[in-house]
Amino acid sequence: MSGRSTIAVIGGTGAEGGGIALRLAKGGHRVLIGSRDAAKAKTAAAELAALAGTAIEGDGNLAVASAAEIVILTVPYAAQRPTVEEIRDILAGKILVDATAPLVPPRVNRVQLPEGGSAVAAIQALLGESVKVVSAFQNVSAEKLRHLDHPVDCDVLVCADDAPARQTVIDLIATMGLRGIDGGPIGNSAAAEALTSLLIWINRKYKVPGAGIRITGIEG
Ligand SMILES: NC(=O)c1ccc[n+]([C@@H]2O[C@H](COP(=O)([O-])OP(=O)(O)OC[C@H]3O[C@@H](n4cnc5c(N)ncnc54)[C@H](OP(=O)(O)O)[C@@H]3O)[C@@H](O)[C@H]2O)c1
């Protein structure tokens, strides 16, 4: 990716979105935090900006999604579809990066994929071809993203039906100091979504905050 993009993080007031926002801001992008509550977004943006040492803005979900070229969704699975439905009218022509892992409390360390396999593929089916839905970040812990003084020692699986959109997000991830791996079409997101529960299991078993994955055998 060449240059600076304007990126909205819907759910950026939370753990994962806040971490992604920090890394994107450090990577030189204009970052807009979205929330159901504009005041909450502005407060979170100010806190994140202080951590990043650079400007981060905040506003309501619809306002930030409207202003952005790329929209990143980081809300709990139960809120995924309702949140997308609220902003769908302004998503046409944009890339929607969906970090959703379909966790079903309380057994979040057990794989419980939805009917059809992938929660993110279901959003691509909902939105149709005018929105390029890209699955990413399911296997990167918020804990790791938020520690800006440490490199994030894991890969990011990137799945989408639209190959140029996939590459755009891989390039965006590189600006965050992470390696994105082309994981193929959106249906393959099911594997990344399932891995999230496995990683939560591993975190608990080994008493660590952010187990991740690395793909071996490829250069770069
Ligand atoms: N945490 C991780 O380490 C991690 C790692 C990989 C992937 N993920 C995925 O990233 C997503 C977000 O995870 P998270 O841990 O960041 O979640 P979170 O902190 O619990 O929530 C993120 C944000 O989602 C919004 N939200 C919460 N409940 C909502 C509801 N009922 N309706 C609409 N919006 C709601 C809230 O924003 P407002 O109240 O400001 O609207 C909240 O700040 C999940 O799908 C998760 O599986 C998380």
PDBQT file of the ligand as one rigid body, heavy atoms in Angstrom, charges set to zero:
ROOT
HETATM    1  N1  LIG A 301      -9.756  -9.446  22.047  1.00  0.00    +0.000 N 
HETATM    2  C1  LIG A 301      -8.940 -10.141  21.274  1.00  0.00    +0.000 C 
HETATM    3  O1  LIG A 301      -7.780 -10.452  21.661  1.00  0.00    +0.000 OA
HETATM    4  C2  LIG A 301      -9.380 -10.561  19.887  1.00  0.00    +0.000 A 
HETATM    5  C3  LIG A 301      -8.444 -11.217  19.046  1.00  0.00    +0.000 A 
HETATM    6  C4  LIG A 301      -8.834 -11.565  17.764  1.00  0.00    +0.000 A 
HETATM    7  C5  LIG A 301     -10.110 -11.295  17.307  1.00  0.00    +0.000 A 
HETATM    8  N2  LIG A 301     -10.997 -10.671  18.156  1.00  0.00    +0.000 N 
HETATM    9  C6  LIG A 301     -12.355 -10.415  17.655  1.00  0.00    +0.000 C 
HETATM   10  O2  LIG A 301     -12.534  -9.008  17.590  1.00  0.00    +0.000 OA
HETATM   11  C7  LIG A 301     -13.886  -8.675  17.930  1.00  0.00    +0.000 C 
HETATM   12  C8  LIG A 301     -13.885  -7.676  19.083  1.00  0.00    +0.000 C 
HETATM   13  O3  LIG A 301     -13.302  -8.274  20.213  1.00  0.00    +0.000 OA
HETATM   14  P1  LIG A 301     -12.989  -7.396  21.509  1.00  0.00    +0.000 P 
HETATM   15  O4  LIG A 301     -12.327  -8.319  22.472  1.00  0.00    +0.000 OA
HETATM   16  O5  LIG A 301     -12.291  -6.143  21.109  1.00  0.00    +0.000 OA
HETATM   17  O6  LIG A 301     -14.471  -7.066  22.012  1.00  0.00    +0.000 OA
HETATM   18  P2  LIG A 301     -14.994  -5.974  23.069  1.00  0.00    +0.000 P 
HETATM   19  O7  LIG A 301     -13.834  -5.208  23.611  1.00  0.00    +0.000 OA
HETATM   20  O8  LIG A 301     -15.880  -6.702  24.008  1.00  0.00    +0.000 OA
HETATM   21  O9  LIG A 301     -15.959  -5.063  22.166  1.00  0.00    +0.000 OA
HETATM   22  C9  LIG A 301     -15.503  -4.228  21.159  1.00  0.00    +0.000 C 
HETATM   23  C10 LIG A 301     -16.511  -3.142  20.944  1.00  0.00    +0.000 C 
HETATM   24  O10 LIG A 301     -17.674  -3.669  20.330  1.00  0.00    +0.000 OA
HETATM   25  C11 LIG A 301     -18.770  -2.810  20.664  1.00  0.00    +0.000 C 
HETATM   26  N3  LIG A 301     -19.882  -3.639  21.170  1.00  0.00    +0.000 N 
HETATM   27  C12 LIG A 301     -19.901  -4.406  22.256  1.00  0.00    +0.000 A 
HETATM   28  N4  LIG A 301     -21.108  -5.000  22.421  1.00  0.00    +0.000 NA
HETATM   29  C13 LIG A 301     -21.848  -4.578  21.402  1.00  0.00    +0.000 A 
HETATM   30  C14 LIG A 301     -23.185  -4.814  21.021  1.00  0.00    +0.000 A 
HETATM   31  N5  LIG A 301     -23.976  -5.631  21.718  1.00  0.00    +0.000 N 
HETATM   32  N6  LIG A 301     -23.638  -4.192  19.926  1.00  0.00    +0.000 NA
HETATM   33  C15 LIG A 301     -22.830  -3.390  19.192  1.00  0.00    +0.000 A 
HETATM   34  N7  LIG A 301     -21.542  -3.126  19.520  1.00  0.00    +0.000 NA
HETATM   35  C16 LIG A 301     -21.067  -3.717  20.617  1.00  0.00    +0.000 A 
HETATM   36  C17 LIG A 301     -18.329  -1.889  21.763  1.00  0.00    +0.000 C 
HETATM   37  O11 LIG A 301     -18.163  -0.603  21.207  1.00  0.00    +0.000 OA
HETATM   38  P3  LIG A 301     -19.160   0.643  21.538  1.00  0.00    +0.000 P 
HETATM   39  O12 LIG A 301     -19.839   0.342  22.853  1.00  0.00    +0.000 OA
HETATM   40  O13 LIG A 301     -18.208   1.760  21.630  1.00  0.00    +0.000 OA
HETATM   41  O14 LIG A 301     -20.099   0.717  20.395  1.00  0.00    +0.000 OA
HETATM   42  C18 LIG A 301     -17.016  -2.470  22.201  1.00  0.00    +0.000 C 
HETATM   43  O15 LIG A 301     -16.099  -1.530  22.680  1.00  0.00    +0.000 OA
HETATM   44  C19 LIG A 301     -14.596  -9.992  18.272  1.00  0.00    +0.000 C 
HETATM   45  O16 LIG A 301     -15.324 -10.453  17.163  1.00  0.00    +0.000 OA
HETATM   46  C20 LIG A 301     -13.437 -10.923  18.590  1.00  0.00    +0.000 C 
HETATM   47  O17 LIG A 301     -13.731 -12.291  18.323  1.00  0.00    +0.000 OA
HETATM   48  C21 LIG A 301     -10.653 -10.293  19.417  1.00  0.00    +0.000 A 
ENDROOT
TORSDOF 0
